[in-house]
Amino acid sequence: MAKADIGVVGLAVMGENLILNMESKGFTVACYNRTTSKVENFINGRAKGKNIIGAMSVEEFVDSLAKPRKVMIMVKAGKPVDMFIDQVLPLLDDGDIIIDGGNSHFPDTIRRMEYVESKGKLYIGTGVSGGEEGALTGPSIMPGGSPAAWEPVKPIFQKISAQTDEGEPCCDWVGQGGAGHFVKMVHNGIEYGDMQMICETYQMMKEGLGMSNEEMHDVFSEWNEGELDSYLIEITRDILGYKDEDGNAVVDLILDTAGQKGTGKWTAIAALDAGQPLTLIGEAVFARCLSALKEERVQAAKIINKQKSAFDGDKKQMIQDLRKALYASKIVSYAQGYQLMRAAAAEYGWDLNYGGIALMWRGGCIIRSAFLGKIKEAFENNPEIVNLLLDPFFKDAVESAQDSWRRVVTAAVNMGVPMPAMSSALSYFDGYSSERLPANLLQAQRDYFGAHTYERVDKPRGEFFHTNWTGRGGSTAASTYIA
């Protein structure tokens, strides 16, 4: 019997759809699941009559693969990944490849790569984005890990990935170690930010402007034809227009408490560890946490008398302002995400292709949008650019949106409509473009209570000073550190 080109472990939605995608592109695929009844159901159901080999044991699964064997794990992140690696490693030969296609945390990927390589095998941690539809028709794929593993896997991954309109695959090698999963983590953080900003726009339209679902559906339809053209704007349009069999708007029947799987939180934690101001994504994560306090919020709404005023401006103008504010905030979110990737690349020694990452996100993934082409162009024009806000295109876009952005945030504050992500984006923009911030006072405070020292504007950088503010502290200063 012919050997399979690749094997996939885990027959949940993503695993099944990836297998069908691979088979449709001309590859023979082996599959295995710990609960073997799932294998039988799949082989006799969606996979029937296709070049898909069902295995009832790990040994049978490994034996069905062509060398170098390529084993792709599509199981729940965490301990299940480690358990399967330990189970399959003794059955593999040197040079065989293990691929983790789940949402693993990048430090786990670094650890697993080192472990697998110590056993003579190769390891890839790859981010896969696009949900079940993307997995079936072409996801965005972000692989990183053992460099020697890329060439054997490349023809499969690039053929099954989404393709841009120009025919370029939304998949390329990201870098060593945990680079692939780190980039996927940042993608998910940006996804959190995009979704939150769209939700804030929706709430402003619904509560602030009193718009109906049909009116909002029409606005998002129009926006999807312009600079905001993206998957998330598109599905928001569809959601706002969707009614059940009884004619009820489904979005109005959904409880306003959000779930999360942790990748946005990981992004915010990574930013804190790296000292990067990922303010917008952090607020998006906290907004989900706040939404989860549903019962508390219901009680608070009854007890707290919140001051808010009704909107009395030009409704059409505010809708245009919202479009520009959303676009400007989106630019900030990506600027922050790219700053985090640059900091991580410096820390871990990754040679990230930032324009290439934008290309990988052009299709297949949740944050796919026309906007990403401009990011790719920005890095092609200046690979060393430190912040997207300094690129001429994005600089002009944000500057021209400023008036609208400020009107939106001001109106939201006056009307009592929470807008944490978009207002934090504006604060970041104002802070990043400020030559002077009040951190001089902050450093004085730190030096006053803890003798933490400070630098001076009239002395070279790197020289630190301490003031005996009370006359009782003496001249002894704490060691200088950044925490």
C-alpha positions as CSV (number, residue, x, y, z in Angstrom):
1,M,0.0,0.0,0.0
2,A,1.2,3.5,-0.8
3,K,2.6,5.4,2.1
4,A,1.1,8.7,3.2
5,D,2.8,12.0,2.5
6,I,1.9,13.3,6.0
7,G,-0.1,12.1,9.0
8,V,-2.5,14.1,11.2
9,V,-3.3,13.2,14.8
10,G,-6.5,14.6,16.3
11,L,-9.9,14.4,14.5
12,A,-11.6,17.5,15.9
13,V,-13.0,20.1,13.5
14,M,-9.6,21.6,12.6
15,G,-7.8,18.2,12.2
16,E,-10.5,16.7,9.9
17,N,-10.7,19.8,7.7
18,L,-6.9,20.1,7.3
19,I,-6.8,16.4,6.3
20,L,-9.5,17.0,3.7
21,N,-7.7,20.1,2.5
22,M,-4.4,18.2,2.1
23,E,-6.1,15.3,0.2
24,S,-7.9,17.8,-2.1
25,K,-4.5,19.2,-3.1
26,G,-3.2,15.8,-4.1
27,F,-1.6,14.5,-1.0
28,T,-2.2,11.1,0.7
29,V,-2.9,11.6,4.4
30,A,-2.9,9.2,7.3
31,C,-5.0,10.0,10.3
32,Y,-5.2,8.8,13.9
33,N,-7.2,9.7,17.0
34,R,-6.9,8.4,20.5
35,T,-10.6,7.5,20.4
36,T,-10.4,5.2,17.5
37,S,-14.2,5.3,16.8
38,K,-13.6,8.8,15.5
39,V,-11.2,7.4,12.9
40,E,-13.8,4.8,11.8
41,N,-16.5,7.5,11.6
42,F,-14.3,9.8,9.6
43,I,-13.0,7.1,7.2
44,N,-16.6,5.9,6.6
45,G,-18.0,9.4,6.4
46,R,-16.3,12.6,5.2
47,A,-13.2,10.8,4.1
48,K,-14.9,7.9,2.2
49,G,-13.4,7.2,-1.2
50,K,-10.5,9.6,-0.7
51,N,-6.7,9.1,-0.4
52,I,-6.9,9.0,3.4
53,I,-5.5,6.2,5.5
54,G,-7.1,5.5,8.9
55,A,-4.9,4.1,11.6
56,M,-6.2,2.3,14.7
57,S,-2.9,2.5,16.7
58,V,0.1,4.9,16.9
59,E,2.3,2.1,15.6
60,E,0.0,1.6,12.6
61,F,-0.1,5.3,12.0
62,V,3.7,5.8,12.0
63,D,4.2,2.7,9.8
64,S,1.8,4.2,7.2
65,L,4.0,7.3,6.7
66,A,6.6,7.9,3.9
67,K,10.1,9.0,5.2
68,P,11.0,11.4,6.4
69,R,7.8,11.0,8.4
70,K,5.8,14.1,9.0
71,V,3.5,13.8,12.0
72,M,1.1,16.8,12.5
73,I,-0.5,17.0,16.0
74,M,-3.9,18.7,16.1
75,V,-4.8,18.2,19.7
76,K,-5.6,20.5,22.6
77,A,-2.6,22.6,23.6
78,G,-0.8,21.8,26.8
79,K,-0.2,18.4,28.4
80,P,-1.9,16.3,25.5
81,V,0.8,17.6,23.1
82,D,3.6,16.5,25.4
83,M,1.9,13.1,26.0
84,F,1.7,12.4,22.3
85,I,5.3,13.5,21.7
86,D,6.5,11.0,24.3
87,Q,4.3,8.3,22.8
88,V,5.4,8.8,19.2
89,L,9.1,9.6,19.6
90,P,10.4,6.0,20.2
91,L,8.7,5.0,17.0
92,L,10.3,7.6,14.8
93,D,13.7,7.6,13.0
94,D,16.3,10.3,13.1
95,G,15.2,13.2,10.7
96,D,11.5,12.5,11.1
97,I,9.4,15.6,11.8
98,I,6.9,16.3,14.5
99,I,4.6,19.3,13.8
100,D,2.4,20.9,16.5
101,G,-0.4,22.8,14.7
102,G,-2.4,23.7,17.8
103,N,-2.5,27.0,19.7
104,S,0.6,26.2,21.9
105,H,2.3,28.8,24.0
106,F,5.6,29.7,22.4
107,P,7.8,28.9,25.4
108,D,6.4,25.3,25.3
109,T,7.4,25.2,21.6
110,I,10.9,26.3,22.4
111,R,11.2,23.6,25.1
112,R,9.6,20.9,22.9
113,M,11.9,21.7,19.9
114,E,15.0,21.3,22.1
115,Y,13.7,18.0,23.6
116,V,12.8,16.5,20.2
117,E,16.1,17.6,18.6
118,S,17.9,16.0,21.5
119,K,16.4,12.7,20.4
120,G,17.6,13.2,16.8
121,K,14.2,14.3,15.4
122,L,13.0,17.6,14.0
123,Y,10.2,19.8,15.3
124,I,7.9,22.5,14.0
125,G,5.5,24.6,16.0
126,T,3.1,26.1,13.5
127,G,0.3,28.6,13.9
128,V,-2.7,27.8,11.9
129,S,-5.4,30.5,11.5
130,G,-8.7,30.6,9.7
131,G,-11.0,28.5,11.8
132,E,-12.8,25.5,10.4
133,E,-13.5,27.1,7.0
134,G,-9.9,28.2,6.6
135,A,-8.6,24.8,7.6
136,L,-10.7,23.2,4.8
137,T,-10.2,25.8,2.0
138,G,-6.9,27.4,2.9
139,P,-5.6,28.7,6.2
140,S,-2.8,31.1,7.1
141,I,0.1,28.9,8.2
142,M,3.0,30.3,10.4
143,P,5.7,27.6,10.9
144,G,8.8,27.9,13.0
145,G,11.2,25.5,14.8
146,S,13.9,23.3,13.5
147,P,15.2,25.0,10.2
148,A,16.0,21.6,8.6
149,A,12.4,20.6,8.9
150,W,11.1,23.3,6.6
151,E,12.1,22.0,3.1
152,P,10.3,18.6,3.5
153,V,7.2,20.3,4.8
154,K,7.2,23.4,2.6
155,P,5.5,21.8,-0.5
156,I,2.6,20.6,1.5
157,F,2.1,23.7,3.7
158,Q,2.4,26.2,0.8
159,K,0.0,24.2,-1.4
160,I,-2.7,23.9,1.3
161,S,-2.5,27.4,2.6
162,A,-4.6,30.3,1.4
163,Q,-3.3,32.2,-1.6
164,T,-3.3,35.9,-2.2
165,D,-4.9,37.4,-5.3
166,E,-1.4,37.4,-6.9
167,G,-1.1,33.6,-6.2
168,E,1.4,33.9,-3.3
169,P,1.0,31.4,-0.5
170,C,0.0,32.7,2.9
171,C,2.7,30.6,4.4
172,D,6.4,30.9,4.8
173,W,9.1,30.0,7.3
174,V,8.9,32.3,10.3
175,G,12.1,31.4,12.2
176,Q,13.7,29.1,14.7
177,G,12.4,27.9,18.1
178,G,9.0,29.3,19.1
179,A,8.9,32.0,16.3
180,G,5.9,30.5,14.5
181,H,3.8,30.2,17.6
182,F,4.9,33.6,18.8
183,V,3.7,35.2,15.5
184,K,0.4,33.3,15.7
185,M,0.0,34.5,19.3
186,V,0.5,38.1,18.2
187,H,-2.0,37.5,15.4
188,N,-4.5,36.3,18.0
189,G,-3.8,39.4,20.1
190,I,-4.5,41.7,17.1
191,E,-7.6,39.6,16.5
192,Y,-8.8,40.4,20.1
193,G,-8.1,44.1,19.4
194,D,-9.9,44.2,16.1
195,M,-12.9,42.4,17.5
196,Q,-13.1,44.7,20.5
197,M,-12.9,47.9,18.4
198,I,-15.6,46.7,16.1
199,C,-17.8,45.9,19.2
200,E,-17.1,49.3,20.6
201,T,-18.2,50.8,17.3
202,Y,-21.3,48.7,17.3
203,Q,-22.2,49.8,20.9
204,M,-21.7,53.4,19.9
205,M,-24.0,53.0,17.0
206,K,-26.6,51.0,18.9
207,E,-26.7,52.9,22.2
208,G,-25.2,56.2,21.3
209,L,-26.9,56.8,17.9
210,G,-29.9,54.6,18.4
211,M,-29.3,52.7,15.1
212,S,-31.2,49.5,14.2
213,N,-29.5,46.3,13.2
214,E,-30.5,46.9,9.6
215,E,-29.0,50.4,9.6
216,M,-25.7,49.0,11.1
217,H,-25.8,46.1,8.6
218,D,-25.9,48.7,5.8
219,V,-23.0,50.7,7.3
220,F,-20.7,47.7,7.7
221,S,-21.6,46.6,4.2
222,E,-20.4,50.0,2.9
223,W,-17.3,49.9,5.1
224,N,-16.3,46.5,3.8
225,E,-15.9,48.1,0.3
226,G,-13.3,50.6,1.5
227,E,-10.1,50.8,3.6
228,L,-11.7,48.7,6.3
229,D,-12.3,45.8,3.9
230,S,-11.6,42.7,6.1
231,Y,-13.0,39.3,7.2
232,L,-14.1,40.6,10.6
233,I,-16.0,43.6,9.1
234,E,-17.6,41.2,6.6
235,I,-18.8,38.8,9.3
236,T,-20.0,41.7,11.4
237,R,-22.1,42.8,8.5
238,D,-23.5,39.3,8.1
239,I,-24.2,38.8,11.8
240,L,-26.1,42.1,12.0
241,G,-28.3,41.0,9.1
242,Y,-29.0,37.5,10.4
243,K,-32.4,36.4,11.6
244,D,-33.6,33.1,12.9
245,E,-36.6,31.1,11.6
246,D,-38.9,33.2,13.9
247,G,-37.6,36.5,12.4
248,N,-35.6,37.4,15.5
249,A,-32.2,39.1,15.2
250,V,-29.8,36.4,16.6
251,V,-27.2,38.9,17.8
252,D,-29.8,40.4,20.2
253,L,-30.5,37.0,21.7
254,I,-26.8,36.4,22.7
255,L,-25.7,36.9,26.2
256,D,-23.2,39.8,26.5
257,T,-20.4,37.8,28.3
258,A,-17.3,36.9,26.2
259,G,-15.2,33.8,26.4
260,Q,-11.5,33.5,25.6
261,K,-8.9,30.7,25.2
262,G,-5.9,32.6,26.5
263,T,-3.9,33.6,23.5
264,G,-4.8,37.3,23.9
265,K,-3.8,37.1,27.5
266,W,-0.5,35.5,26.5
267,T,0.1,38.4,24.1
268,A,-0.4,41.0,26.8
269,I,1.8,39.1,29.2
270,A,4.6,38.8,26.6
271,A,4.3,42.6,26.0
272,L,4.7,43.2,29.8
273,D,7.7,40.9,29.9
274,A,9.3,42.7,26.9
275,G,8.4,46.1,28.2
276,Q,6.4,46.9,25.1
277,P,3.3,49.2,25.4
278,L,0.7,46.9,23.9
279,T,-2.1,49.0,25.4
280,L,-4.9,48.3,22.9
281,I,-4.7,44.5,23.0
282,G,-4.4,44.6,26.8
283,E,-7.6,46.6,27.0
284,A,-9.3,44.2,24.6
285,V,-8.4,41.3,27.0
286,F,-9.6,43.2,30.0
287,A,-12.9,44.1,28.2
288,R,-13.6,40.4,27.9
289,C,-12.9,39.9,31.5
290,L,-15.2,42.8,32.4
291,S,-18.0,41.3,30.2
292,A,-17.7,38.1,32.1
293,L,-18.8,39.9,35.3
294,K,-22.4,39.9,34.0
295,E,-24.2,39.5,37.3
296,E,-22.1,42.1,39.0
297,R,-22.7,44.5,36.1
298,V,-26.4,44.0,36.3
299,Q,-26.4,44.9,40.0
300,A,-24.0,47.8,39.5
301,A,-26.2,49.3,36.8
302,K,-29.1,49.4,39.3
303,I,-27.1,51.0,42.0
304,I,-24.7,53.4,40.3
305,N,-26.1,56.6,38.9
306,K,-24.0,57.1,35.7
307,Q,-24.0,60.5,34.1
308,K,-24.6,60.4,30.4
309,S,-25.9,62.7,27.8
310,A,-27.9,62.0,24.6
311,F,-26.3,62.4,21.2
312,D,-27.3,65.7,19.7
313,G,-24.9,66.0,16.8
314,D,-24.9,65.1,13.1
315,K,-25.6,61.3,12.9
316,K,-24.1,60.9,9.4
317,Q,-21.0,62.8,10.4
318,M,-20.6,60.6,13.5
319,I,-20.8,57.5,11.4
320,Q,-18.0,58.8,9.2
321,D,-16.0,59.7,12.3
322,L,-16.5,56.2,13.6
323,R,-15.1,54.7,10.4
324,K,-12.0,56.9,10.5
325,A,-11.5,56.3,14.3
326,L,-11.8,52.5,13.8
327,Y,-9.3,52.7,11.0
328,A,-6.8,54.8,12.9
329,S,-7.1,52.6,16.0
330,K,-6.6,49.5,13.8
331,I,-3.3,51.0,12.6
332,V,-2.2,51.5,16.2
333,S,-3.0,47.9,17.1
334,Y,-0.8,46.6,14.3
335,A,1.9,49.1,15.1
336,Q,2.0,47.8,18.7
337,G,1.9,44.1,17.6
338,Y,4.8,44.6,15.2
339,Q,6.8,46.4,18.0
340,L,6.3,43.3,20.2
341,M,7.5,41.0,17.4
342,R,10.6,43.2,16.9
343,A,11.4,43.1,20.6
344,A,10.9,39.3,20.7
345,A,13.1,38.8,17.7
346,A,15.9,40.7,19.4
347,E,15.5,38.7,22.6
348,Y,15.3,35.2,21.0
349,G,17.6,35.8,18.0
350,W,14.9,35.4,15.4
351,D,15.3,36.8,11.9
352,L,11.7,37.7,11.3
353,N,10.5,38.8,7.9
354,Y,8.0,41.4,8.9
355,G,6.7,42.1,5.4
356,G,6.4,38.3,4.9
357,I,4.3,38.0,8.1
358,A,1.9,40.6,6.7
359,L,1.7,38.5,3.5
360,M,1.0,35.4,5.6
361,W,-1.9,37.3,7.2
362,R,-3.3,38.5,3.8
363,G,-5.5,35.4,3.4
364,G,-7.0,32.5,5.2
365,C,-6.7,34.0,8.7
366,I,-9.2,35.8,11.0
367,I,-7.5,39.2,10.7
368,R,-7.1,39.0,6.9
369,S,-7.7,42.3,5.2
370,A,-6.7,44.5,2.3
371,F,-5.0,46.7,4.9
372,L,-2.2,44.1,5.3
373,G,-0.8,44.8,1.8
374,K,0.1,48.3,3.0
375,I,2.1,46.8,5.9
376,K,4.0,44.6,3.5
377,E,4.8,47.6,1.4
378,A,5.9,49.6,4.5
379,F,8.5,47.0,5.3
380,E,9.6,46.6,1.7
381,N,10.2,50.4,1.5
382,N,12.0,50.4,4.8
383,P,12.9,47.0,6.5
384,E,14.4,48.8,9.5
385,I,11.3,50.9,10.3
386,V,10.8,50.8,14.1
387,N,7.1,51.7,14.2
388,L,4.4,51.6,11.5
389,L,3.2,55.0,12.6
390,L,6.4,56.4,11.0
391,D,5.7,54.9,7.6
392,P,4.5,57.7,5.3
393,F,1.2,55.9,4.3
394,F,0.2,55.1,7.9
395,K,1.4,58.5,9.3
396,D,-0.8,60.3,6.8
397,A,-3.8,57.9,7.4
398,V,-3.6,58.4,11.2
399,E,-3.0,62.2,11.0
400,S,-6.0,62.7,8.7
401,A,-8.2,60.7,11.1
402,Q,-7.3,62.6,14.2
403,D,-10.2,65.0,14.2
404,S,-12.7,62.2,13.8
405,W,-10.9,60.0,16.3
406,R,-11.0,62.7,19.0
407,R,-14.7,63.5,18.3
408,V,-15.6,59.8,18.7
409,V,-13.8,59.3,22.0
410,T,-15.1,62.6,23.3
411,A,-18.7,61.7,22.4
412,A,-18.3,58.2,23.9
413,V,-17.1,59.7,27.2
414,N,-20.0,62.2,27.3
415,M,-22.6,59.6,26.5
416,G,-21.2,57.0,28.9
417,V,-20.4,54.5,26.2
418,P,-17.3,52.5,27.1
419,M,-14.6,52.6,24.5
420,P,-11.5,51.1,26.2
421,A,-9.6,49.9,23.1
422,M,-10.2,52.9,20.8
423,S,-9.5,55.4,23.5
424,S,-6.3,53.6,24.6
425,A,-5.2,53.6,20.9
426,L,-5.7,57.4,20.9
427,S,-3.8,57.8,24.1
428,Y,-0.9,55.7,22.7
429,F,-0.8,57.8,19.6
430,D,-0.7,61.0,21.7
431,G,2.0,59.5,24.0
432,Y,4.1,58.1,21.2
433,S,4.1,61.4,19.3
434,S,4.9,63.4,22.5
435,E,8.5,64.6,22.8
436,R,8.0,65.0,26.5
437,L,6.0,62.8,28.9
438,P,5.5,63.2,32.7
439,A,7.9,60.4,33.5
440,N,10.4,62.9,34.9
441,L,7.9,63.4,37.8
442,L,7.5,59.7,38.1
443,Q,11.3,59.2,38.3
444,A,11.4,61.9,41.0
445,Q,8.7,60.0,43.0
446,R,10.6,56.7,42.7
447,D,13.8,58.4,43.8
448,Y,12.1,60.1,46.7
449,F,10.6,57.0,48.3
450,G,13.1,54.4,47.1
451,A,16.3,56.1,46.1
452,H,15.9,54.5,42.7
453,T,17.9,57.3,40.9
454,Y,17.2,59.2,37.7
455,E,18.9,60.5,34.5
456,R,19.2,64.2,33.8
457,V,18.4,66.2,30.7
458,D,21.7,68.1,31.0
459,K,23.9,65.0,31.4
460,P,24.7,62.1,29.0
461,R,22.4,59.1,29.0
462,G,23.5,56.3,31.2
463,E,24.6,58.5,34.1
464,F,22.3,58.2,37.2
465,F,21.7,60.6,40.0
466,H,20.1,60.6,43.5
467,T,18.7,63.5,45.4
468,N,18.3,63.5,49.2
469,W,14.8,64.9,49.0
470,T,14.1,65.1,52.8
471,G,17.5,65.8,54.1
472,R,17.3,62.6,56.1
473,G,18.0,60.0,53.4
474,G,21.8,60.4,52.9
475,S,23.6,59.8,49.6
476,T,23.1,56.0,49.3
477,A,21.1,55.1,46.3
478,A,19.4,51.8,45.2
479,S,21.0,49.9,42.3
480,T,19.5,50.9,39.0
481,Y,17.2,48.3,37.4
482,I,14.3,48.1,35.1
483,A,11.4,46.0,36.3
